[in-house]
Amino acid sequence: MTSIKYGSLKIDALTASSGLFIGTNIHKGRKSQSSINEGFGTVKGKQNKVRGNTSMMKKKT
């Protein structure tokens, strides 16, 4: 486990996609991307039921 303390800054963990950079830094060859796709929408009306729902998300390129 990584534990770094610098003044009042405390870092308990650095994962594979994390980095701690201090001073003048030039970052080459680093890339980060994140995506969260979730949601169902709205079901309105009386006594509506949703069964066997299947969803598909097409990634925009």
N, CA, C and O atoms as CSV, one atom per row, in Angstrom:
chain,resi,resn,atom,element,x,y,z
A,1,MET,N,N,0.835,-1.177,0.000
A,1,MET,CA,C,0.000,0.000,0.000
A,1,MET,C,C,0.883,1.246,0.000
A,1,MET,O,O,1.855,1.332,0.751
A,2,THR,N,N,0.537,2.194,-0.840
A,2,THR,CA,C,1.272,3.447,-0.929
A,2,THR,C,C,0.718,4.447,0.075
A,2,THR,O,O,-0.498,4.600,0.183
A,3,SER,N,N,1.574,5.116,0.797
A,3,SER,CA,C,1.157,6.160,1.725
A,3,SER,C,C,2.138,7.312,1.608
A,3,SER,O,O,3.331,7.155,1.868
A,4,ILE,N,N,1.623,8.479,1.210
A,4,ILE,CA,C,2.458,9.659,1.004
A,4,ILE,C,C,1.899,10.792,1.845
A,4,ILE,O,O,0.695,11.049,1.831
A,5,LYS,N,N,2.782,11.474,2.583
A,5,LYS,CA,C,2.375,12.641,3.356
A,5,LYS,C,C,3.263,13.809,2.955
A,5,LYS,O,O,4.489,13.695,2.953
A,6,TYR,N,N,2.640,14.929,2.617
A,6,TYR,CA,C,3.362,16.146,2.240
A,6,TYR,C,C,2.619,17.314,2.878
A,6,TYR,O,O,1.619,17.783,2.336
A,7,GLY,N,N,3.094,17.779,4.010
A,7,GLY,CA,C,2.384,18.822,4.749
A,7,GLY,C,C,1.034,18.294,5.208
A,7,GLY,O,O,0.962,17.271,5.890
A,8,SER,N,N,-0.034,18.987,4.837
A,8,SER,CA,C,-1.378,18.524,5.199
A,8,SER,C,C,-1.982,17.607,4.131
A,8,SER,O,O,-3.083,17.089,4.317
A,9,LEU,N,N,-1.277,17.403,3.023
A,9,LEU,CA,C,-1.742,16.513,1.960
A,9,LEU,C,C,-1.398,15.075,2.323
A,9,LEU,O,O,-0.249,14.770,2.642
A,10,LYS,N,N,-2.392,14.190,2.273
A,10,LYS,CA,C,-2.159,12.781,2.568
A,10,LYS,C,C,-2.774,11.937,1.448
A,10,LYS,O,O,-3.952,12.092,1.126
A,11,ILE,N,N,-1.991,11.064,0.872
A,11,ILE,CA,C,-2.450,10.165,-0.194
A,11,ILE,C,C,-2.285,8.744,0.318
A,11,ILE,O,O,-1.182,8.321,0.663
A,12,ASP,N,N,-3.402,8.007,0.362
A,12,ASP,CA,C,-3.376,6.636,0.865
A,12,ASP,C,C,-3.143,5.607,-0.230
A,12,ASP,O,O,-2.627,4.524,0.047
A,13,ALA,N,N,-3.512,5.921,-1.468
A,13,ALA,CA,C,-3.380,4.909,-2.522
A,13,ALA,C,C,-3.149,5.559,-3.874
A,13,ALA,O,O,-3.754,6.584,-4.188
A,14,LEU,N,N,-2.284,4.970,-4.666
A,14,LEU,CA,C,-2.084,5.323,-6.064
A,14,LEU,C,C,-2.363,4.065,-6.872
A,14,LEU,O,O,-1.728,3.032,-6.659
A,15,THR,N,N,-3.300,4.151,-7.788
A,15,THR,CA,C,-3.632,2.989,-8.614
A,15,THR,C,C,-2.863,3.050,-9.925
A,15,THR,O,O,-2.080,3.972,-10.158
A,16,ALA,N,N,-3.092,2.071,-10.768
A,16,ALA,CA,C,-2.348,1.962,-12.027
A,16,ALA,C,C,-2.558,3.174,-12.929
A,16,ALA,O,O,-1.685,3.490,-13.739
A,17,SER,N,N,-3.684,3.854,-12.810
A,17,SER,CA,C,-3.948,5.009,-13.669
A,17,SER,C,C,-3.738,6.331,-12.937
A,17,SER,O,O,-4.179,7.374,-13.420
A,18,SER,N,N,-3.079,6.309,-11.791
A,18,SER,CA,C,-2.867,7.519,-10.993
A,18,SER,C,C,-1.412,7.956,-11.034
A,18,SER,O,O,-0.518,7.177,-11.363
A,19,GLY,N,N,-1.199,9.206,-10.696
A,19,GLY,CA,C,0.160,9.708,-10.597
A,19,GLY,C,C,0.206,10.912,-9.689
A,19,GLY,O,O,-0.779,11.639,-9.562
A,20,LEU,N,N,1.333,11.126,-9.063
A,20,LEU,CA,C,1.572,12.292,-8.221
A,20,LEU,C,C,2.781,13.006,-8.800
A,20,LEU,O,O,3.878,12.449,-8.852
A,21,PHE,N,N,2.573,14.243,-9.235
A,21,PHE,CA,C,3.631,14.986,-9.907
A,21,PHE,C,C,3.848,16.303,-9.180
A,21,PHE,O,O,2.900,17.062,-8.982
A,22,ILE,N,N,5.070,16.581,-8.784
A,22,ILE,CA,C,5.419,17.798,-8.054
A,22,ILE,C,C,6.497,18.529,-8.827
A,22,ILE,O,O,7.434,17.909,-9.331
A,23,GLY,N,N,6.371,19.850,-8.926
A,23,GLY,CA,C,7.371,20.649,-9.617
A,23,GLY,C,C,6.987,20.875,-11.065
A,23,GLY,O,O,5.813,20.790,-11.426
A,24,THR,N,N,7.970,21.160,-11.888
A,24,THR,CA,C,7.745,21.361,-13.318
A,24,THR,C,C,7.756,20.006,-13.998
A,24,THR,O,O,8.759,19.293,-13.968
A,25,ASN,N,N,6.634,19.655,-14.614
A,25,ASN,CA,C,6.493,18.325,-15.203
A,25,ASN,C,C,6.058,18.412,-16.653
A,25,ASN,O,O,5.231,19.248,-17.017
A,26,ILE,N,N,6.613,17.556,-17.464
A,26,ILE,CA,C,6.176,17.381,-18.851
A,26,ILE,C,C,5.740,15.925,-18.975
A,26,ILE,O,O,6.547,15.011,-18.808
A,27,HIS,N,N,4.477,15.719,-19.265
A,27,HIS,CA,C,3.928,14.367,-19.323
A,27,HIS,C,C,3.812,13.925,-20.774
A,27,HIS,O,O,3.076,14.524,-21.559
A,28,LYS,N,N,4.529,12.893,-21.118
A,28,LYS,CA,C,4.481,12.346,-22.473
A,28,LYS,C,C,4.017,10.905,-22.394
A,28,LYS,O,O,4.401,10.173,-21.482
A,29,GLY,N,N,3.202,10.499,-23.334
A,29,GLY,CA,C,2.764,9.109,-23.404
A,29,GLY,C,C,1.727,8.734,-22.361
A,29,GLY,O,O,1.502,7.549,-22.115
A,30,ARG,N,N,1.095,9.717,-21.747
A,30,ARG,CA,C,0.036,9.430,-20.764
A,30,ARG,C,C,-1.298,9.797,-21.368
A,30,ARG,O,O,-1.435,10.833,-22.019
A,31,LYS,N,N,-2.278,8.944,-21.151
A,31,LYS,CA,C,-3.620,9.184,-21.671
A,31,LYS,C,C,-4.624,8.644,-20.668
A,31,LYS,O,O,-4.418,7.578,-20.088
A,32,SER,N,N,-5.685,9.361,-20.468
A,32,SER,CA,C,-6.718,8.936,-19.536
A,32,SER,C,C,-8.082,9.114,-20.182
A,32,SER,O,O,-8.334,10.099,-20.877
A,33,GLN,N,N,-8.958,8.146,-19.942
A,33,GLN,CA,C,-10.308,8.215,-20.494
A,33,GLN,C,C,-11.262,7.563,-19.517
A,33,GLN,O,O,-10.944,6.539,-18.913
A,34,SER,N,N,-12.431,8.157,-19.363
A,34,SER,CA,C,-13.430,7.624,-18.452
A,34,SER,C,C,-14.797,7.760,-19.080
A,34,SER,O,O,-15.070,8.725,-19.794
A,35,SER,N,N,-15.652,6.798,-18.814
A,35,SER,CA,C,-16.995,6.833,-19.376
A,35,SER,C,C,-17.964,6.143,-18.430
A,35,SER,O,O,-17.691,5.055,-17.922
A,36,ILE,N,N,-19.098,6.793,-18.201
A,36,ILE,CA,C,-20.169,6.185,-17.420
A,36,ILE,C,C,-21.453,6.317,-18.232
A,36,ILE,O,O,-21.888,7.426,-18.541
A,37,ASN,N,N,-22.041,5.211,-18.567
A,37,ASN,CA,C,-23.292,5.186,-19.313
A,37,ASN,C,C,-24.327,4.445,-18.497
A,37,ASN,O,O,-24.214,3.238,-18.283
A,38,GLU,N,N,-25.320,5.158,-18.046
A,38,GLU,CA,C,-26.350,4.516,-17.257
A,38,GLU,C,C,-27.649,5.277,-17.428
A,38,GLU,O,O,-27.663,6.431,-17.855
A,39,GLY,N,N,-28.717,4.624,-17.093
A,39,GLY,CA,C,-30.011,5.276,-17.166
A,39,GLY,C,C,-31.054,4.367,-17.787
A,39,GLY,O,O,-30.739,3.472,-18.571
A,40,PHE,N,N,-32.257,4.608,-17.433
A,40,PHE,CA,C,-33.357,3.791,-17.933
A,40,PHE,C,C,-34.415,4.658,-18.587
A,40,PHE,O,O,-35.055,4.232,-19.548
A,41,GLY,N,N,-34.604,5.839,-18.095
A,41,GLY,CA,C,-35.651,6.701,-18.624
A,41,GLY,C,C,-36.801,6.786,-17.640
A,41,GLY,O,O,-36.617,6.619,-16.434
A,42,THR,N,N,-37.981,7.046,-18.162
A,42,THR,CA,C,-39.151,7.244,-17.316
A,42,THR,C,C,-40.287,6.345,-17.766
A,42,THR,O,O,-40.558,6.225,-18.961
A,43,VAL,N,N,-40.938,5.726,-16.824
A,43,VAL,CA,C,-42.137,4.935,-17.091
A,43,VAL,C,C,-43.286,5.666,-16.402
A,43,VAL,O,O,-43.278,5.830,-15.182
A,44,LYS,N,N,-44.274,6.104,-17.185
A,44,LYS,CA,C,-45.391,6.861,-16.634
A,44,LYS,C,C,-46.695,6.097,-16.840
A,44,LYS,O,O,-46.819,5.277,-17.750
A,45,GLY,N,N,-47.640,6.382,-15.993
A,45,GLY,CA,C,-48.953,5.760,-16.121
A,45,GLY,C,C,-49.270,4.917,-14.901
A,45,GLY,O,O,-48.492,4.858,-13.949
A,46,LYS,N,N,-50.416,4.272,-14.942
A,46,LYS,CA,C,-50.857,3.447,-13.817
A,46,LYS,C,C,-50.597,1.983,-14.115
A,46,LYS,O,O,-50.887,1.497,-15.208
A,47,GLN,N,N,-50.054,1.294,-13.145
A,47,GLN,CA,C,-49.814,-0.151,-13.184
A,47,GLN,C,C,-48.936,-0.592,-14.356
A,47,GLN,O,O,-49.106,-1.691,-14.884
A,48,ASN,N,N,-48.012,0.256,-14.756
A,48,ASN,CA,C,-47.072,-0.128,-15.814
A,48,ASN,C,C,-46.009,-1.050,-15.242
A,48,ASN,O,O,-45.584,-0.882,-14.099
A,49,LYS,N,N,-45.581,-2.020,-16.033
A,49,LYS,CA,C,-44.555,-2.972,-15.614
A,49,LYS,C,C,-43.487,-3.062,-16.695
A,49,LYS,O,O,-43.774,-2.953,-17.887
A,50,VAL,N,N,-42.274,-3.259,-16.262
A,50,VAL,CA,C,-41.162,-3.455,-17.189
A,50,VAL,C,C,-40.602,-4.839,-16.919
A,50,VAL,O,O,-40.180,-5.144,-15.803
A,51,ARG,N,N,-40.602,-5.671,-17.946
A,51,ARG,CA,C,-40.095,-7.048,-17.803
A,51,ARG,C,C,-39.121,-7.361,-18.927
A,51,ARG,O,O,-39.317,-6.960,-20.074
A,52,GLY,N,N,-38.089,-8.070,-18.578
A,52,GLY,CA,C,-37.128,-8.538,-19.593
A,52,GLY,C,C,-36.507,-7.416,-20.387
A,52,GLY,O,O,-36.275,-7.567,-21.587
A,53,ASN,N,N,-36.235,-6.302,-19.756
A,53,ASN,CA,C,-35.687,-5.145,-20.434
A,53,ASN,C,C,-34.252,-5.414,-20.915
A,53,ASN,O,O,-33.436,-5.958,-20.171
A,54,THR,N,N,-33.960,-5.034,-22.146
A,54,THR,CA,C,-32.612,-5.116,-22.705
A,54,THR,C,C,-32.258,-3.765,-23.293
A,54,THR,O,O,-33.053,-3.170,-24.020
A,55,SER,N,N,-31.072,-3.281,-22.980
A,55,SER,CA,C,-30.625,-1.989,-23.486
A,55,SER,C,C,-29.312,-2.142,-24.215
A,55,SER,O,O,-28.542,-3.066,-23.951
A,56,MET,N,N,-29.057,-1.210,-25.153
A,56,MET,CA,C,-27.803,-1.229,-25.898
A,56,MET,C,C,-27.327,0.213,-26.061
A,56,MET,O,O,-28.129,1.107,-26.335
A,57,MET,N,N,-26.040,0.437,-25.894
A,57,MET,CA,C,-25.448,1.749,-26.033
A,57,MET,C,C,-24.450,1.704,-27.178
A,57,MET,O,O,-23.560,0.854,-27.194
A,58,LYS,N,N,-24.593,2.616,-28.138
A,58,LYS,CA,C,-23.653,2.683,-29.245
A,58,LYS,C,C,-22.664,3.799,-28.958
A,58,LYS,O,O,-23.051,4.947,-28.742
A,59,LYS,N,N,-21.383,3.452,-28.957
A,59,LYS,CA,C,-20.331,4.414,-28.643
A,59,LYS,C,C,-20.089,5.309,-29.850
A,59,LYS,O,O,-19.887,4.829,-30.966
A,60,LYS,N,N,-20.112,6.625,-29.608
A,60,LYS,CA,C,-19.812,7.572,-30.684
A,60,LYS,C,C,-18.308,7.610,-30.900
A,60,LYS,O,O,-17.536,7.632,-29.942
A,61,THR,N,N,-17.902,7.617,-32.143
A,61,THR,CA,C,-16.457,7.661,-32.435
A,61,THR,C,C,-16.064,8.984,-33.037
A,61,THR,O,O,-14.892,9.198,-33.345
